[in-house]
Amino acid sequence: MIPSHRNCSLRLFYCTLRQFCQNLKDDRDGNLIMRTPRPTIAMSFVQNLLMGATRLLAPDTIDDLLRQAGIAPRLLKQRGARVTREQFVRLYQIIALSIGDEMLGLWSRPIRAGTLKYLGLSLLDAPSVLVAMYRFTRFWNLLLDDYALQLSRHNQLVTIALRPLSSVTAPTIFGHELMIKLIHGVASWLVGRELPMETVGFGFARPAHFMEYAQLFPGPVSFDQSCTSVSFTEQVLRQGFHRTKVELLKFVKRAPDDWIFVAFDHGPTRTRVRDHLLAHSGADQSLDAVAAALFMSGRSLSRGLALEGGTFQKIKDEIRRDLAIERLVKTDESIDQIAALAGFDNTPAFHRAFRAWTGSTPGAYRRPALLPVP
């Protein structure tokens, strides 16, 4: 049983979160200044993102790029450390500009600036998403030396596979993850909604950050496959679309935000629970209440979360962690204020919890205001 003081802290957190969401204000562009906390990203993804750049740049330069993205270099090797979505996207953009490679030095040859724009232009007049994705594969096969993208159809499924051209080609984990995200992100952007993926397979062993895949790759994910691939139903890809050059330029300008972090309406159990907790912060947040709202029993919900390697309490803690990290990174609020916002009765308890979540103190996430992208 959870101690009563912990229940009080959680009630305080969700009441504060509801008030925080109700008090959102628009900036001059009509955008929300702050939102409910987005899921943060494990530092292992940042380490993989840097794999290409570390082969090309000196360690001091890498540290400088991390600082420009608002990430303290000392956190890079800290077990449990995390970054915000904005920090991750900014680091991607800074590295791409620094090394002149839109795919971050992860392939055998650089993907020069402008490549993604011209890729998009080649798709705009396609009669269907299926034809567009066939063109997608043909385009990439002009660029890659060590891999070939292959589109095939079988039993009403369309599969796009990234096949190595040599048996000695070693997969770059983030490069493969990135290609699958780009395939799905472009296809989804063309029709203006997130397309469901039937299966995702990776041609490498299950990574340490596997649990994070629930946020990026919904549906069945398998590892140690003969090649990396993603499958859609043929019906999904048969639909037409209409996109303009102006819309394409906006999509490319925001890259990689729109195609790495695609929101899913058909996500796994943990995503449904998290979304419910954030959308109903003033309601009963007990396991049974949330389970009933999701049309299942408390036991079924717990069992479903356990199959995904999580628990109901862990999701609540992740929301508090992500909120705390966002406020530490984006605001000048004191740690005492953030501790209260995260639902803690006292700051020492917040420090202990934060160290347990991230391996670091809250102060390690403080940094100067973001610098403009060079």
C-alpha positions as CSV (number, residue, x, y, z in Angstrom):
1,M,0.0,0.0,0.0
2,I,1.2,3.5,-0.9
3,P,1.8,5.7,2.2
4,S,-0.8,8.4,2.8
5,H,1.8,11.2,2.5
6,R,2.8,9.9,-1.0
7,N,-0.9,9.9,-2.0
8,C,-1.1,13.5,-0.8
9,S,2.0,14.4,-2.9
10,L,0.6,12.8,-6.0
11,R,-2.7,14.7,-5.5
12,L,-0.8,17.9,-5.1
13,F,1.2,17.1,-8.3
14,Y,-1.9,16.5,-10.4
15,C,-3.8,19.4,-9.0
16,T,-0.8,21.7,-9.7
17,L,-0.4,20.2,-13.2
18,R,-4.0,20.9,-13.9
19,Q,-3.7,24.5,-12.8
20,F,-0.5,24.8,-14.8
21,C,-2.2,23.6,-17.9
22,Q,-5.2,25.9,-17.4
23,N,-2.9,28.9,-17.0
24,L,-1.1,28.4,-20.3
25,K,-0.8,31.6,-22.3
26,D,-0.2,32.1,-26.0
27,D,2.9,34.0,-27.3
28,R,2.7,36.5,-30.1
29,D,2.7,33.8,-32.7
30,G,-0.3,32.1,-31.1
31,N,1.8,29.1,-29.9
32,L,1.6,27.7,-26.4
33,I,4.5,28.9,-24.3
34,M,4.6,25.7,-22.3
35,R,2.7,22.4,-22.7
36,T,2.1,19.4,-20.5
37,P,5.4,17.5,-20.3
38,R,6.5,15.5,-23.4
39,P,8.3,12.3,-22.8
40,T,12.0,12.9,-22.4
41,I,14.6,10.9,-24.3
42,A,17.2,8.5,-22.9
43,M,20.8,9.6,-23.2
44,S,21.6,6.4,-25.1
45,F,19.8,7.9,-28.1
46,V,22.0,10.9,-27.9
47,Q,25.1,8.7,-27.7
48,N,24.0,6.9,-30.9
49,L,23.1,10.2,-32.6
50,L,26.7,11.3,-32.1
51,M,28.3,8.1,-33.5
52,G,28.9,9.6,-36.9
53,A,30.0,13.0,-35.6
54,T,32.6,11.5,-33.2
55,R,34.4,10.0,-36.1
56,L,34.7,13.4,-37.7
57,L,35.0,15.9,-34.9
58,A,37.3,16.4,-31.9
59,P,36.0,15.6,-28.4
60,D,36.1,19.3,-27.5
61,T,34.1,20.2,-30.5
62,I,31.5,17.6,-29.6
63,D,31.3,19.1,-26.1
64,D,30.7,22.5,-27.6
65,L,27.9,21.2,-29.8
66,L,26.3,19.6,-26.8
67,R,26.4,22.9,-24.9
68,Q,24.9,24.8,-27.9
69,A,22.0,22.3,-27.7
70,G,21.7,23.0,-24.0
71,I,23.0,19.6,-22.9
72,A,25.7,19.5,-20.2
73,P,28.6,17.3,-21.7
74,R,29.0,15.6,-18.3
75,L,25.6,14.1,-18.7
76,L,26.5,12.2,-21.8
77,K,28.0,9.3,-20.0
78,Q,25.7,9.5,-16.9
79,R,23.6,6.4,-16.6
80,G,19.9,7.3,-16.5
81,A,20.4,10.8,-17.9
82,R,17.8,12.2,-20.3
83,V,17.2,15.2,-22.6
84,T,14.1,17.0,-23.7
85,R,12.7,16.6,-27.2
86,E,13.7,20.1,-28.0
87,Q,17.3,19.5,-27.0
88,F,17.5,16.3,-29.1
89,V,16.1,18.1,-32.2
90,R,18.4,21.0,-31.7
91,L,21.5,18.8,-31.3
92,Y,20.5,17.0,-34.5
93,Q,20.2,20.3,-36.4
94,I,23.5,21.7,-35.1
95,I,25.4,18.5,-36.0
96,A,23.9,18.4,-39.5
97,L,25.0,22.0,-40.1
98,S,28.5,21.4,-38.5
99,I,29.4,18.4,-40.6
100,G,27.4,19.1,-43.7
101,D,25.4,15.9,-43.5
102,E,21.6,15.7,-43.0
103,M,22.0,12.1,-41.8
104,L,24.8,13.0,-39.3
105,G,27.6,11.0,-40.8
106,L,25.9,7.7,-40.2
107,W,26.2,6.4,-43.7
108,S,29.2,5.6,-46.0
109,R,28.9,8.9,-47.8
110,P,27.5,12.3,-46.6
111,I,23.9,13.2,-47.3
112,R,24.4,16.8,-48.3
113,A,22.3,19.8,-47.3
114,G,19.1,20.0,-49.5
115,T,18.8,16.3,-50.0
116,L,15.7,15.9,-48.0
117,K,14.1,18.8,-49.7
118,Y,14.7,17.3,-53.2
119,L,13.6,14.0,-52.0
120,G,10.3,15.6,-50.9
121,L,9.9,17.4,-54.3
122,S,10.2,14.1,-56.1
123,L,7.2,12.7,-54.2
124,L,4.7,15.6,-54.5
125,D,3.1,14.5,-57.8
126,A,2.8,10.8,-57.0
127,P,-0.7,9.4,-57.4
128,S,-0.6,7.5,-54.1
129,V,1.5,7.0,-51.0
130,L,2.6,3.6,-52.4
131,V,4.1,5.2,-55.6
132,A,5.6,8.0,-53.5
133,M,7.4,5.4,-51.2
134,Y,8.6,3.5,-54.3
135,R,10.2,6.8,-55.5
136,F,11.6,7.2,-51.9
137,T,13.5,3.9,-52.2
138,R,14.8,4.8,-55.7
139,F,16.0,8.2,-54.5
140,W,17.9,6.7,-51.6
141,N,19.5,4.0,-53.7
142,L,21.2,6.8,-55.7
143,L,22.8,8.0,-52.5
144,L,23.8,4.9,-50.5
145,D,26.8,2.7,-51.3
146,D,26.5,0.1,-48.6
147,Y,22.8,-0.5,-48.4
148,A,19.8,-0.7,-50.8
149,L,16.2,0.1,-50.0
150,Q,13.8,-2.5,-51.5
151,L,10.0,-2.2,-51.6
152,S,8.1,-5.5,-51.9
153,R,4.4,-6.6,-51.7
154,H,3.2,-9.9,-50.3
155,N,-0.2,-10.9,-48.7
156,Q,-1.6,-7.4,-48.7
157,L,1.5,-6.1,-46.9
158,V,4.0,-3.6,-48.3
159,T,7.5,-3.9,-46.8
160,I,10.4,-1.5,-47.2
161,A,13.7,-3.2,-46.3
162,L,17.1,-1.8,-45.8
163,R,19.4,-4.5,-47.2
164,P,23.2,-4.5,-46.8
165,L,25.1,-4.8,-50.1
166,S,27.9,-6.7,-48.4
167,S,28.0,-9.4,-45.7
168,V,30.6,-7.5,-43.8
169,T,28.6,-4.3,-43.5
170,A,28.0,-3.5,-39.8
171,P,24.8,-1.8,-39.0
172,T,24.9,1.6,-37.4
173,I,22.0,1.4,-34.9
174,F,20.9,5.1,-35.0
175,G,21.2,5.2,-38.8
176,H,18.8,2.2,-39.1
177,E,16.4,3.7,-36.5
178,L,16.6,7.0,-38.3
179,M,15.8,5.5,-41.7
180,I,12.7,3.7,-40.3
181,K,11.5,6.9,-38.7
182,L,12.1,8.8,-42.0
183,I,10.1,6.3,-44.0
184,H,7.2,6.4,-41.6
185,G,7.4,10.1,-41.0
186,V,7.4,11.0,-44.7
187,A,4.5,8.6,-45.5
188,S,2.5,10.0,-42.5
189,W,3.2,13.6,-43.5
190,L,2.0,13.0,-47.1
191,V,-1.5,12.1,-45.9
192,G,-1.5,14.4,-42.9
193,R,-2.0,11.8,-40.2
194,E,0.1,9.1,-38.5
195,L,0.0,5.9,-40.5
196,P,0.0,2.6,-38.5
197,M,3.0,0.3,-39.0
198,E,2.3,-3.4,-39.0
199,T,5.8,-4.6,-38.1
200,V,9.2,-3.2,-37.6
201,G,12.3,-5.4,-37.7
202,F,16.0,-4.4,-37.0
203,G,19.1,-6.1,-38.3
204,F,20.9,-5.7,-35.0
205,A,20.7,-7.1,-31.5
206,R,18.2,-5.7,-29.0
207,P,19.7,-2.5,-27.7
208,A,20.0,-1.5,-24.0
209,H,17.4,1.3,-24.6
210,F,14.8,-1.1,-25.9
211,M,12.1,0.1,-23.5
212,E,12.3,3.5,-25.1
213,Y,11.1,2.1,-28.4
214,A,7.5,2.2,-27.3
215,Q,7.7,6.0,-27.8
216,L,9.1,5.7,-31.3
217,F,8.0,2.4,-32.9
218,P,4.4,1.3,-32.0
219,G,3.4,-2.2,-32.7
220,P,5.5,-5.4,-32.9
221,V,9.3,-4.7,-32.9
222,S,11.8,-7.5,-33.5
223,F,15.6,-7.7,-33.5
224,D,18.4,-9.9,-34.9
225,Q,16.6,-9.9,-38.3
226,S,18.4,-10.5,-41.6
227,C,17.8,-6.8,-42.4
228,T,16.0,-3.7,-41.1
229,S,12.5,-3.3,-42.4
230,V,9.1,-1.7,-41.8
231,S,5.7,-3.0,-43.1
232,F,2.4,-1.3,-43.8
233,T,-0.9,-2.7,-45.1
234,E,-1.2,-2.2,-48.8
235,Q,-4.6,-0.5,-48.3
236,V,-3.0,2.2,-46.1
237,L,-0.5,3.0,-48.8
238,R,-2.9,3.0,-51.7
239,Q,-4.5,6.2,-50.6
240,G,-3.9,9.5,-52.5
241,F,-2.6,12.7,-51.0
242,H,-2.1,16.4,-51.8
243,R,0.8,18.4,-50.5
244,T,2.3,21.7,-51.8
245,K,5.9,22.9,-52.1
246,V,5.2,25.5,-49.4
247,E,4.1,22.7,-47.0
248,L,7.2,20.7,-47.9
249,L,9.5,23.6,-47.1
250,K,7.9,23.9,-43.7
251,F,8.3,20.2,-43.1
252,V,12.0,20.3,-44.0
253,K,12.6,23.4,-41.9
254,R,11.3,21.6,-38.8
255,A,13.3,18.5,-39.5
256,P,13.7,16.1,-37.8
257,D,11.0,17.1,-35.3
258,D,8.0,16.1,-37.4
259,W,9.3,12.7,-38.6
260,I,11.2,11.4,-35.6
261,F,8.6,12.3,-33.0
262,V,5.4,11.2,-34.6
263,A,2.4,11.0,-32.1
264,F,0.4,7.8,-32.3
265,D,-3.3,7.2,-31.6
266,H,-2.8,3.5,-31.5
267,G,0.1,3.3,-29.1
268,P,0.8,0.6,-26.5
269,T,-0.7,0.4,-23.1
270,R,1.8,2.6,-21.3
271,T,1.2,5.4,-23.9
272,R,-2.6,5.2,-23.4
273,V,-2.1,5.4,-19.6
274,R,0.3,8.3,-19.8
275,D,-2.0,10.2,-22.2
276,H,-5.0,9.6,-19.9
277,L,-3.1,10.8,-16.8
278,L,-2.1,14.0,-18.5
279,A,-5.5,14.7,-20.1
280,H,-7.4,14.0,-16.9
281,S,-5.1,15.5,-14.3
282,G,-7.9,16.6,-12.0
283,A,-9.7,13.2,-12.0
284,D,-9.2,10.1,-9.9
285,Q,-5.7,8.9,-10.7
286,S,-5.9,5.5,-9.0
287,L,-5.1,2.3,-10.9
288,D,-8.7,1.1,-10.9
289,A,-10.1,4.5,-12.0
290,V,-7.7,4.8,-14.9
291,A,-8.3,1.1,-15.9
292,A,-12.0,1.7,-15.9
293,A,-11.5,4.8,-18.1
294,L,-9.6,2.6,-20.6
295,F,-12.3,-0.1,-20.5
296,M,-10.4,-2.7,-18.6
297,S,-9.9,-4.1,-15.1
298,G,-7.1,-3.0,-12.8
299,R,-5.7,-6.5,-13.0
300,S,-5.7,-6.4,-16.9
301,L,-4.1,-3.0,-16.9
302,S,-1.3,-4.1,-14.6
303,R,-0.8,-7.3,-16.6
304,G,-0.6,-5.3,-19.9
305,L,1.9,-2.9,-18.4
306,A,4.0,-5.7,-17.0
307,L,4.2,-7.3,-20.5
308,E,5.7,-4.0,-21.7
309,G,8.1,-4.0,-18.8
310,G,6.4,-1.3,-16.8
311,T,4.1,-0.5,-13.9
312,F,1.4,2.0,-13.2
313,Q,3.5,3.7,-10.6
314,K,6.5,3.9,-12.9
315,I,4.4,5.8,-15.5
316,K,3.4,8.3,-12.8
317,D,7.0,8.7,-11.8
318,E,8.0,9.2,-15.4
319,I,5.5,12.0,-15.8
320,R,6.9,13.7,-12.7
321,R,10.5,13.2,-14.0
322,D,9.7,14.6,-17.4
323,L,8.0,17.6,-16.0
324,A,10.9,18.3,-13.6
325,I,13.5,18.0,-16.5
326,E,11.5,20.3,-18.7
327,R,11.2,23.0,-16.0
328,L,14.8,22.7,-15.1
329,V,15.9,23.1,-18.7
330,K,13.4,25.7,-19.9
331,T,12.7,27.9,-16.9
332,D,14.5,29.9,-14.2
333,E,12.2,28.6,-11.5
334,S,14.0,27.5,-8.3
335,I,14.5,23.9,-7.5
336,D,12.2,24.4,-4.5
337,Q,9.5,25.6,-6.9
338,I,10.0,22.7,-9.3
339,A,10.0,20.2,-6.4
340,A,6.6,21.5,-5.3
341,L,5.3,21.5,-8.9
342,A,6.3,17.9,-9.2
343,G,4.3,17.1,-6.1
344,F,7.0,16.7,-3.5
345,D,6.4,17.8,0.1
346,N,10.0,18.9,0.5
347,T,13.1,19.5,-1.7
348,P,15.3,16.8,-0.2
349,A,12.8,14.2,-1.2
350,F,12.8,15.6,-4.7
351,H,16.6,15.5,-4.8
352,R,16.6,11.8,-3.8
353,A,13.9,10.9,-6.3
354,F,15.5,12.9,-9.1
355,R,18.9,11.2,-8.5
356,A,17.1,7.8,-8.6
357,W,15.4,8.7,-11.9
358,T,18.4,10.2,-13.7
359,G,21.6,9.4,-11.8
360,S,22.2,13.1,-11.3
361,T,21.2,16.0,-9.2
362,P,18.6,18.6,-10.5
363,G,21.3,21.2,-10.6
364,A,23.2,19.2,-13.3
365,Y,20.3,20.0,-15.7
366,R,20.6,23.7,-15.3
367,R,22.2,25.5,-18.2
368,P,22.4,28.9,-19.9
369,A,19.7,30.1,-22.3
370,L,19.9,28.4,-25.7
371,L,22.2,29.9,-28.3
372,P,20.8,30.6,-31.8
373,V,21.5,27.9,-34.4
374,P,24.6,28.9,-36.3
